[in-house]
Amino acid sequence: MSVTRREFFAGAAACGLAGGVLGWATSAARAAEPLIRATPHADRLGWQVGFSTYTFRGLTLFESLDRIAQVGLRYAEVWSGHPFSPEHRSARPDPSLSPALRQALKDKAAECGVNLMGCYASLGNPDEAKACFDFAADMGFEIIVSEPPERMFDTIEELTEEYHIDLGLHNHPEPSRYWHPETGLKAFEGRSERMGFCCDTGHWVRSGLEPVEMLERIGTRAKTFHLKDLDDFGVRGARDVIWGQGEGRIAEILIEVKRQGLKPYFGIEWERTSDSEPAIHAQSVAFLEQVAEQL
């Protein structure tokens, strides 16, 4: 099923939804409350909605969690290169993190009401991969997002089964070998279902790949999303925009996810610009909720 933005917004306007989105932001800002109090329609579909903390890379990880709480979302994928906190800027949320700072991160996430569901990290060799899975298990992560060399897939598959933590194979544009999902699909043939994809829809769009067609190929191996809307299609330097306002096929992606019965994690990730303004991102969540309500 293909839905144009014009067709979708016509339906949304008929439901009187657009005004409610702006109302949330205005009233919540006055009351210093979360901009989004809940995502009931996404919840009904079994979808988790959160952030890649890379979106807030101009801030520390602790400050990023504060921003996520201000938006009102409950999930985050941690970027392993993130400066840790204003007091510990040299620390990173990776296997080198001390036990005390690991506990501090858990406490901060709990304080903000944010579930740290996974991380983006390097799995370049067996020792690095083992350490990363140890760290992920300690932190309660469900998935590790990475672009490991194919020679590592046997080791990673064993670790996913040992730790019950999934791999989300990420796709940067060329020259990344994983820019097109066919490479990963071939490598995953006969492997554990824990070996799947983190679908970066923005990089598909930058590469001129239609996201719905890619999802049709990937199917149930789609684990998580870096869901992005961009201001142009097939342009490497395209810039991030609010979901539903660009050429990223956001409504069509959500419709396809529902058609396949997938229950993934959707992460907001702004890459070309680092915008930490919560109200901007609340509008993206509101668009997803508008689409989800009609599915």
N, C-alpha and C positions, 0 to 999 in steps of 0.2 A: 504494500500500500504506500503510495506517495502522496504527501501533503505539502502544498506550498505554504510559505509563511503567510501569504495573503489569505489563503483559505483558513489556516489555523487561527489567525488573529480575528477573522470575521466571526468564527465560532466563540472565541474567547470574549470578544466584545459583547456578543449576544448574551453571554452569561454574566456580564457586568464584572469581569475579573480584573481588568487592568487598573481601574481606579482603586480597588482594594489593595493592590500591591503598593502604590504610592502612599496610601493611607497608613499601612503598616510602618513604612519608613519614617514618615513624619511624626506619628504619635509615639513610636518607640524611641525616636531620638530625643523627644521632649522628656520622656519618662526615664531615659537612660536604661531602657530594657532591651533585650535582644530584639533585633529587627524581624527575625523570623521565629515565631514561638513554637512552630511544629511543621512537619512535612507529612501531613496525614495521607495524602494521595500517593506519594512515593512509598510511604510505609506500607500502605495497602498492597502495593505491587511487590513488596519485598526488596525495595531499593534502598540503599544507604547513600546519603548525600553528604559530602564534606569538602575538604580542601587538601590539595597538595601544599605542604607548607612552603614549597619553593615559590609559590605566589607571593609570599611575604618575605622574600630573601633580603630585602632592605632592612628588615628588623631581625631581632634574635628569635630563636625558637619560642622562648617563653612569651615574648611580645606577640608572636604569631598566634599562639594559643589564646591570648587575650582577644585578638581580632576575631578569631573564629567564634569565640563565645559571644562577642558583640553581634555578629551576624545571627547567631542562634543555632548553628549546626553542631552536630554531635560526633563527627568523625574527622580524622586527619590521617594522611599519609606523610610520614616524616621524611624530609630530605636529609640524607646523612651528612651533607656538607654544611648544614645550617649552624651558624654561631649559636651557642647554647643559651646564654642568658646575659643580661647586662653585667652581671657580676663575674661571669665565666665565659667571656667571649671567645677564648681560645679553645674551649672544649667543643666537641662535636658529638651528635647522637649516633655514635657508631661503636664497634666493639671495644674501642679504647676508653669509653666512658667509665668513670669510676663507679663502684657500687653506690657511693653516697649520692652522686649526681644522677644515677639511674633512678634512685628512689625519689630524688627531688623532681625529676621529670614525671614520674608516675603521680606524685602528689599534685603537681601543677596541672596535669591533664584532668585529674579528678576534680580539682577545685574549679576548673573551667567547664566541667561536664563534657569533656571531649574524649572519645575512645580512640586511642592511637592504634589504628587497625593494620598498619603496615609501614614499610619504609622503602625508599629508593636508595640502592646501594650497589657497590661493585662486588662481583663474584668472579674475579679474574683467575683465581687459582684455588686448589683444594684447601689450603690453610685459611685463606681469606674467606672462602665460602663457609667453612666449618665455624669460624669465629662469628661470621655474620648470622648464621642460623642459631648459634648459642645466644647471641645478643637478642635476636628476634624472639626466641622462646622466653628469655628472661623478661622482656618487655611486653609479652602478650600479643605480639604481632601475628596476624593471620596470613600475611603475604609479604614476599620480598619482590620488589620491582627492580629489574636489572636488564642489561644487555650483555650477558656473558658470552665468551667464545663457545662455539659449538663443542669443542673438545671437553668442555666442562659439564655437558649435559648428563653424562652418566653419574658423575659425582653429585650434581644438583638433584637429580631424580632420587637418588638414595637418601639425600638429606631431607627432601620434601616428605618422603615416606617415614623417615625416622622421627622427624619433629612435628609432622602433621601441619606443616606450613607450606603454602603454595608458592610457586614461581609465577610472577607476572612478567612475561617477556615484553619489553618496551620497544617502541619503534621510533627512532629518530629518522629524519630524512636521509637520503644518500649523502655521504658514502656509507652510512650504517648498513650492514648486511641485512638488517631486519626491517628495512624501510617498507617492504611489501610482505604481507603475512605469509605468502607461500613458502618462504624460507623457513619460518618457524613451524609451519604446519608439517612440512616434510621432516624436519628434525624431531617433531613430536610423535611421528607415526609409531604406534606400538608402545608408547610411553604412558606413564601414570597420568591420570586425569588431573593430578595436582600441578602438572606442567601446563600452563596456560598463558594468556596474553593480558597485559595492561594495554588497552587500546587507546593510544594517543590520537584522538580524532583530528586534532589540529595539524599534526604532522602528516596524516593522510591527506588532508585538504591542501596543505602546502605542496605536497607531492603530486597533486592532481588525481588522487585516488578517491572514488566515491565511497564515503563511509558505510553506507548501507550494503553496498556490494562486498566490501571487506568483511562486514559482520556476517553476511550470508556464507562466506567461505569459512570463517572462524568457528561459528556456531557456539557450542557449549564450552569451548575452551576460552571464551571471553570471561575473564575473572573480574577485572576492574577497568576503569576508564579515567584517563586524563581528558575530560570533556571540555572542548574548546570551541568557541565561535570566533571566526576571523572575518576581517573586512574585505577579503578577496579570496578567490578560489584558484589554486594552481600557482600561487605566487609565494616564493620561498620567504620573502620578508613580510608577509601579511601579518597584521597586528590584531591583538586580542580585542574582542568587543563582548558586551553582555550577551548571554545566551538568547538566541532568537532574533538578534539584531544584525546578523551578518550572513556569510555564505557557508557556514559550517554544517548545515543540514541538521540542526539540533533536534527539531521536532521529528524529522524522519528517522533519526537514530533512535530516539526514544520509542517510536512506534515499532521499529524493528526489534528492539530489545523486548518489548512486550509481546510481540508476535512469537518470538522464540521461547518465551517463558523464562528468560534469564532473570536472575536476582543479584545484580552486581553492585559494586560500590562505584559511585560517580564522584570524581574529585574535580573541583574547580582548580584549574592551573592557568595562571596568566604568565606568559613567557617573554613576549617582546616588550612588555611594560610591566613594571612592578607597582601595582596599585593596591594600597593597603586600606582604602576607604571602604568600610563595611557596607554602606548603602549601595555602592556599585554592585557588589557581589550578591546582596540580598535580592536585587532585581533578577539576577540569573536564576536563583533558587525559585523565585516566584514564577518565572517562566516555566521551569520544569514542573512545578506544581500545577500550573494551568494545563500543560499537556497531559500530565498524569491523571488529572481529574477526568479527562475525556476518554481515557483508555479503559 
